[in-house]
Amino acid sequence: MKRFVIVGLGNFGSSVAEALHSIGHEVAALDRTPDRVDHMASRVSRAAVGDGREIETLRRVGAEGADAAVVSTGDDITASALTTLALKDVGIDEIYVKVISYEHARLIEKLGVTETIFPERESGIRLGKRISSRSLLNYVQLGEDFSVQEMAVPTAWVGSTLRDLELPKRMRVTVVAVHDMLMGTITPVPDPDAVLKESDTLLVAGTDRDLARAAKLT
């Protein structure tokens, strides 16, 4: 079990806090709005009304020495920067900050945070990738030109095995899991000799260019 601090309980911050707590981690949540704190009180380990920019307030909720923190203070860029500095002052090295613009990200990155998160941009990229291809079901960007995507099995591949298809050699993509949509089962490290079915989808990894080429076959 790890200990996390979430500052800011809007839609993003509360979702992260609830997700971490649901899988067994200790979560201390802080917000300046009492209604938001009341809403999250039963969903986290500890919820308190307070200002994340204040070191004493952070110490009061048990932030000192936590494993990681998430800052989600909405449109208040100054608050996110000052909260980040306060979290560093109480000994938290791993800090993730939600940002609202490229300028905001540039400022926060200069403070040496672990990662800046731009949810609207990331959601927009995923949606753009999905609607550009009817076969693309999910999309996760892992690098500048590398991603993992879930795609329908192309008609030409149905009845073949992964060994037959030789996708790493022929298309430079790797199937990391097979999802049987009919049975609702996911098989990681799939059997190379299992026959692909029309009800399957494939979780494939590769460069965006190679994955786009594979998706065009559907």
Backbone hydrogen bonds, N-H to C=O, Kabsch-Sander energy under -0.5 kcal/mol:
donor,donor_aa,acceptor,acceptor_aa,energy
4,F,2,K,-0.5
4,F,26,E,-2.9
5,V,68,A,-1.7
6,I,28,A,-2.7
7,V,5,V,-0.5
7,V,70,V,-2.9
8,G,6,I,-0.6
8,G,30,L,-3.3
10,G,72,S,-0.5
14,S,10,G,-2.5
15,S,11,N,-1.5
16,V,12,F,-2.2
17,A,13,G,-2.5
18,E,14,S,-2.5
19,A,15,S,-2.2
20,L,16,V,-2.5
21,H,17,A,-2.2
22,S,18,E,-2.2
23,I,19,A,-0.9
23,I,20,L,-0.5
24,G,21,H,-1.7
25,H,20,L,-1.9
26,E,2,K,-2.5
27,V,25,H,-0.5
28,A,4,F,-2.7
29,A,27,V,-0.5
29,A,46,R,-3.3
30,L,6,I,-2.6
31,D,48,A,-1.7
37,V,33,T,-1.8
38,D,34,P,-2.8
39,H,35,D,-2.1
40,M,36,R,-1.5
41,A,37,V,-1.0
43,R,40,M,-1.8
44,V,40,M,-0.8
45,S,27,V,-1.0
46,R,27,V,-2.0
48,A,29,A,-2.3
50,G,31,D,-2.0
52,G,50,G,-0.6
54,E,51,D,-2.0
55,I,53,R,-0.6
58,L,54,E,-2.1
59,R,55,I,-2.4
60,R,56,E,-2.0
61,V,57,T,-1.4
62,G,59,R,-1.2
63,A,58,L,-2.6
65,G,90,V,-1.8
66,A,63,A,-2.3
67,D,3,R,-1.7
68,A,3,R,-1.3
69,A,94,E,-2.2
70,V,5,V,-2.7
71,V,96,Y,-3.0
72,S,7,V,-3.4
72,S,70,V,-0.6
76,D,73,T,-1.4
77,I,75,D,-1.4
80,S,76,D,-1.9
81,A,77,I,-2.1
82,L,78,T,-2.7
83,T,79,A,-2.6
84,T,80,S,-1.9
85,L,81,A,-2.0
86,A,82,L,-2.2
87,L,83,T,-2.5
88,K,84,T,-2.0
89,D,85,L,-2.0
90,V,86,A,-1.2
91,G,88,K,-1.6
92,I,87,L,-2.1
93,D,91,G,-0.7
95,I,93,D,-0.9
96,Y,69,A,-2.8
97,V,115,E,-2.3
98,K,71,V,-3.0
99,V,117,I,-3.3
105,A,101,S,-2.1
106,R,102,Y,-2.5
107,L,103,E,-2.1
108,I,104,H,-2.4
109,E,105,A,-2.7
110,K,106,R,-1.2
111,L,108,I,-1.7
112,G,109,E,-1.7
113,V,108,I,-0.7
114,T,95,I,-1.8
115,E,95,I,-1.4
117,I,97,V,-2.9
122,E,118,F,-2.5
123,S,119,P,-2.7
124,G,120,E,-2.1
125,I,121,R,-2.4
126,R,122,E,-2.2
127,L,123,S,-2.5
128,G,124,G,-2.6
129,K,125,I,-2.4
130,R,126,R,-2.3
131,I,127,L,-2.8
132,S,128,G,-1.0
133,S,129,K,-0.5
133,S,130,R,-1.1
136,L,133,S,-1.1
137,L,135,S,-0.5
137,L,150,E,-3.6
138,N,150,E,-1.2
140,V,148,V,-2.4
142,L,146,F,-2.4
143,G,146,F,-1.7
146,F,143,G,-0.6
147,S,206,G,-2.4
148,V,140,V,-2.5
149,Q,204,V,-2.7
150,E,138,N,-2.0
151,M,149,Q,-0.6
151,M,202,L,-2.5
152,A,135,S,-1.7
153,V,200,D,-1.3
157,W,154,P,-1.9
158,V,154,P,-0.9
158,V,155,T,-0.8
159,G,196,L,-2.7
160,S,157,W,-2.3
162,L,194,A,-0.6
163,R,192,P,-2.6
165,L,161,T,-2.2
166,E,162,L,-1.6
167,L,162,L,-0.5
170,R,166,E,-3.2
171,M,167,L,-2.5
172,R,167,L,-1.1
173,V,167,L,-1.1
174,T,205,A,-2.4
176,V,174,T,-0.7
176,V,203,L,-2.9
177,A,203,L,-1.2
178,V,187,T,-1.8
179,H,201,T,-2.9
180,D,178,V,-0.6
180,D,185,T,-3.0
181,M,179,H,-1.0
181,M,199,S,-2.4
184,G,180,D,-2.1
185,T,180,D,-1.1
187,T,178,V,-3.1
189,V,176,V,-1.9
194,A,191,D,-1.8
196,L,160,S,-3.1
200,D,197,K,-1.5
201,T,179,H,-2.3
202,L,151,M,-3.1
203,L,177,A,-2.8
204,V,149,Q,-3.1
204,V,202,L,-0.8
205,A,174,T,-2.7
206,G,147,S,-1.9
208,D,145,D,-0.9
211,L,207,T,-2.6
212,A,208,D,-2.2
213,R,209,R,-1.8
214,A,210,D,-1.9
215,A,211,L,-2.4
216,K,212,A,-1.4
217,L,214,A,-1.5
218,T,215,A,-1.5
